[in-house]
Amino acid sequence: MILFILTLLSPFTHLVLISIVNKKFTVSFDMPKRIKKNQIASCKLVLKNGNRLFYPNIKTKLTIKNPVTNEQSVLIFSNSVMPNGKLENTFNFESSFCGTVSILVESIKIYDLFGIVFRTLECKTQDYLTVLPEINIADYLSESEKFNQNNEFETQKNGKDLYNISHLREYQKGDNLNQIHHKLSAKYDELIVKQGSENEDKKTKIVFDNFVEKPLSAPLANQKVEDFLSKCFSLIKTNAKLEIVAFIYGKITSFEIECEDDFYSVVAEFLKIEFIVGKSVF
């Protein structure tokens, strides 16, 4: 009762109290982990006030971003929370593009009763929701797409290599210069070497070509990713073990898929990465 009265007396008294007990304020999400394209997901932003203090005016900024298409939206929630109370803000999410969407709350602004002054409460909370890609299992393994003798998968279209497949890694001092992959090294401004597979498990390494001359529109970015993942899934259907390789900010990042059951969990991680936005990944 005393704390409630002090809260009403002065905005500055309220801020002093907030500075003492605000560590007991928590933020969390309640939402599905995976949805299909164009499916509406009901999501909840949950605020828990573990303090014996009334918060009359709280503003929460929620940022939603799809790294595949670079789409971003912002939601603002204004609420009040009772002492030791819990508040749920419900919002719907829907997307016509695939991607592992980041849902982020970086901080919360807690205002006094009159909305005059506020204190920023640092409580970074992030969760992910994967919009699954549409996988088209067409006949990707045509004559122009085949396994070669080194268990490498090559794709050619209109005379141009779209997916250069090889056993790859970053150049290290002492490597044989004859093993440098000149095409990929020139494209990514990073020395990449081809690595022999004699002592490796038989895995098909397929490289996602994330170099683009100009920023892609959301539909084109979505199509590029879905085509690539459809090819990967077609290979999985042939009982191949895959290692997906992508060049991310100057580093080689890989994702291994041992069987069909692993596919969508690996895809969820793969789609978290901002790797086709802008001219270069560096």
N, C-alpha and C positions, 0 to 999 in steps of 0.2 A: 504494500500500500504506500509506504514511504517513497519507494523508488518510482512508483507511478506518479505521485505528486511532484517529485523532483523533475520528472520528465516533462511535465506540463509547465513548470515554472519558467524554465529558461532553455533556449536552444543550446547555449554554451554548457549548461549543466548536463544536458543530454549527451553532448559530444565527449565531455569528460568521462561520463559513465561508460560510453561506448569504448573509449580508449582503454579502459580497464578490463572489460569482460568480453570483447568482441571475438576472442579466439574460439569461443564455443559455438560460433555460427558456422554451419556447414551447408554445402551445396552438392547435389547429386542429380543423376538422370535416371529415369525409368522409361525405357524405350526398347523396341526390338533391335536385334543386331543385324538382321538382313531383311530386305524387302525386294520385291520385283519393281521394275520400271513402271511408273504411272500408278503404283499402289500407294494409297494414303496410309501413312503410319501415324498413330496417335502416340505422342511423346509427352513426357512430363518433366518439368524442371522442379525439383523438390528443394525447398529451403527449410532448414531446421534451426530454430533458435534455442540453444541450450542455456540461455541466460535468463535471469529473473528480471528482465528489462523489456519493456514494450517498445517495439520499433514501429513508429507511426507512418513512416514514409521511406520505402526501400525501392530503389530503381536498379533493376538487373538487366545488363546488356548481354544478349546472346548472339554469338556470331556463328553462322552456318556456312561452310565452304566445301565445295567439291573440287579436289585437286586435279581431276582429269580435265574438267571443262573450265576451271578457274571461276566458276560461278560463286557468288557470295551474297548472302542476305543477312540482315541484322534485325533482331526483335528486341523490343524494350518492354519489360514488365514493371508495373508500379503496384506495390502491395504494402500492406501493414502486417506485422507478425506479432502475435501475443507472446508474453513471457512463456518460455518452455513450449513454444508452439511449433506447428508444422504447417507449411503452406505448399500447395501443389499448383503450378502453372501449367495448363495443358495447351499444347500447340500441335498442329498437324504438319507433317512433312510429306512432300511428294516431289518426284523428279522424273523427267523423261529421259535422263541420261545416267549412265552407269558411273560408279565411283564410290570409294569409301569416304563418306562425308564426315568432316570434322565438325563437331558441335562443341563450342567453347564458351565458357564464362571466365573472363580474366579477373574481373573485380566487380564489386557491388558498391553503389553509393548509398549511404544511410543518411537521410536528411532528418533534421529536427521536425517537430510537429508542424511548424509554420513554413517549412520548405525554404528557410533562409540560408542556413549553413549545412554543410554535409561533411562526412568523413568517408574516405575511400577504404573499403575493406578488401584487402588482397586475399583472394581465395580462388586461384586458378584451378578450374575443373574442366576436364576435356573427356569426351567420349566419342565413339565412332559408330556410324550406321552405314552398312554397305548396301548400295543399290546394285543388285546383281546384273551383270551384262547379259545380253541375249546371245546365247551360244547357238550358232547355226552349224550343225554337223553335216555340211555338204561334202562333196568329194574333193577335199583339199589335197589329198594324196594322189594327185594326177601325175602324168608323166613329167611335168615340169617341176614337180615337188617330190623329191625322192631322198632316201637315205643313201649316202655315198659310203665308200669303203671304210672311212674313219668314223662311222656312226654319227655323221654330221647331217643336218637337215638343211637343204638349200631351196630357196624359193626364187624363181625368176619370173618376171612379168614385163613384157614389152622390152626385153633385152636389158632390164635393169635389176640389179640385186636389191630387193626390198628388205630381206632379212638375211644378214650375213651370219652364218652359223659356224662356230668353231670352238675349240677349246681355248679359251681366252683368259688372260690375266694382265695386270699392269706390269710394265717393264721393270725389272730389277737389275741392279748393277751386276755385270757378269753374264747376262743373258746373251745368247747367240743372236747377233744382229740379223741373221738370215731368217729368224723366226718372227720378225716384226710384221704385224699386219698393217701394211702401208695405207690401205684404203680407210680403215677405221681410225688409225692414228692421225691421219690428215683431217678427217672429218671432225674428230673430237679434241684435236690439239693436245693429245695425250698419247704417249707411247704405249701401244698395246701389242703383246706378243702372243703368238699361237703356241699352245702348249701340247706336247705329245700326250696320247691317251693310253700308252701301253700299260702303265701301272695304275690307271684309274678305273673305277667302276664304269661299266658301260652306261653312260647317261647321254641323252641327246641334249646338247646345249643350243638353245635358240635365243638369239639376241633380238630384243625389241629396239627397233630403229626409232629413237625418240628425237632425232634431229629434224627440225623443221625450219624452213627459210623464213617464215613469218608466222605470227600467232594464228592458231587454228580456231575456227568457230566451234562452238559447243557441239553441234551435230557432227562435224568432221572429226573432232577429237574423240567423241564417243565412238564413231564408226571405226576409226583407226585402232582403238583399243579392242573393240569387240571382234574385229577381223583377226587380230593377232591372237586373242584368247581362244577364238574358235579353232584356229589352226593348232594351238596347243592342245585343246581338248580332243581334237581328231587324232593327234599323236598318242594321247593317253589311251584312247579307245583301242589302239593297236598294241597296248601293253608296254609302250615305251616309258622309260623313266626320264623325266625332264629336269633340266636346270634352266630356268628362265633368267636371262642376263639383261640388265639395263644399265646405262651409263647415267649416273645421278651426280650432278655437281662435281664432275671430275673423278668420281669413284665408280668402280664396278660393283654393282649390287646384284646378288643372285638369290633366287628362290627355287627350292627343290620340290618337285612333285613326284612322289614314289608311286602313287596309285590314284585311281579315280576318286576315292574317298577324300583324298587330300586337296582336291582341286579347288573347291570354293573357299576353304580356309586360307590357302595360299593366295588366291585371287584377292581376297579381302585385304591382305597385307600389300600386295602389288599395287592395288588401286589407291593406296594412301599417298602415293608419291606424286609430287608436282614435277612431271618430267616431260611434258609436251607443251609447255606454255612459253611462248617467246621463241627467239631465233636459236638460242643455245642453252644448254643445260648448265653452263658454268657461270 
